Amino acid sequence: MKPQVLIYTITTCPYCIAAKKLLKKKGVVFEEVNLDEHPERWDECERKSGRATVPQIFFGKRHVGGCEALQALEKSGKLDKLIEGMG
């Protein structure tokens, strides 16, 4: 089964690294699109997110945003609910 969480990243981005670390800590299986390795997918990332920054994180069709948005969901307790809703 294909992961329902998608994260667009670049290799050296500390926010990307932190977001992936949090997702892994939560046991979330995710698909990573490294834009250093797949630069042709930048347009796709920007079109889907409306932003030109990384990371961009999607839970299914829901655009969560970047690392700070993910951390805010965790801090508020809403991340666990979002993860549970995907099961």
C-alpha positions in Angstrom: 0.0 0.0 0.0 1.3 3.4 -0.9 2.0 5.7 2.0 -0.7 8.3 2.6 1.8 11.0 3.8 3.9 12.8 1.2 6.8 15.1 2.0 8.8 17.2 -0.4 12.3 17.9 0.8 15.8 18.9 -0.1 18.8 17.0 1.3 20.5 19.7 3.5 17.4 21.5 4.7 17.3 21.4 8.6 13.5 21.8 8.6 13.1 18.9 6.2 15.3 16.8 8.5 13.4 17.8 11.6 10.0 17.1 10.0 11.1 13.6 8.8 12.4 12.9 12.3 9.1 13.8 13.9 7.1 11.7 11.4 9.4 8.8 12.0 9.1 9.2 15.8 5.4 9.0 15.4 5.7 5.8 13.3 4.3 7.5 10.2 5.3 5.8 7.0 5.8 8.5 4.3 6.8 8.9 0.8 9.7 11.4 0.4 10.2 13.3 -2.8 13.8 14.7 -2.6 13.8 17.7 -4.9 17.6 17.6 -5.2 17.2 14.2 -6.8 14.0 15.0 -8.7 14.2 18.7 -9.6 11.6 18.2 -12.3 9.0 17.8 -9.4 9.5 21.4 -8.0 6.6 22.6 -10.2 4.4 19.8 -8.8 5.3 20.7 -5.2 4.7 24.4 -5.8 1.4 23.8 -7.6 0.1 21.5 -4.9 1.2 23.6 -1.9 1.1 27.1 -3.3 4.5 27.6 -1.8 8.1 27.6 -3.0 9.7 26.4 0.2 10.4 22.9 1.7 9.4 20.8 3.4 5.8 20.6 2.2 3.9 17.9 3.9 0.6 16.3 2.8 -1.6 13.9 4.7 -3.6 12.4 1.9 -5.0 15.4 0.0 -4.7 17.6 3.1 -1.8 20.1 2.9 -0.4 20.4 6.4 2.4 22.9 5.4 6.0 22.9 6.5 7.9 21.8 9.6 6.6 24.6 11.8 3.0 23.7 11.0 3.8 20.0 11.7 5.4 20.9 15.0 2.4 23.1 15.9 0.0 20.1 15.2 2.2 18.0 17.5 2.3 20.6 20.3 -1.5 21.0 20.2 -2.1 17.2 20.2 -3.8 17.4 16.8 -1.1 15.4 15.0 -2.0 12.2 16.7 -5.6 12.7 15.7 -4.6 13.3 12.1 -2.4 10.2 12.1 -5.2 8.1 13.6 -7.7 9.3 11.0 -5.5 7.9 8.3 -5.5 4.3 9.6 
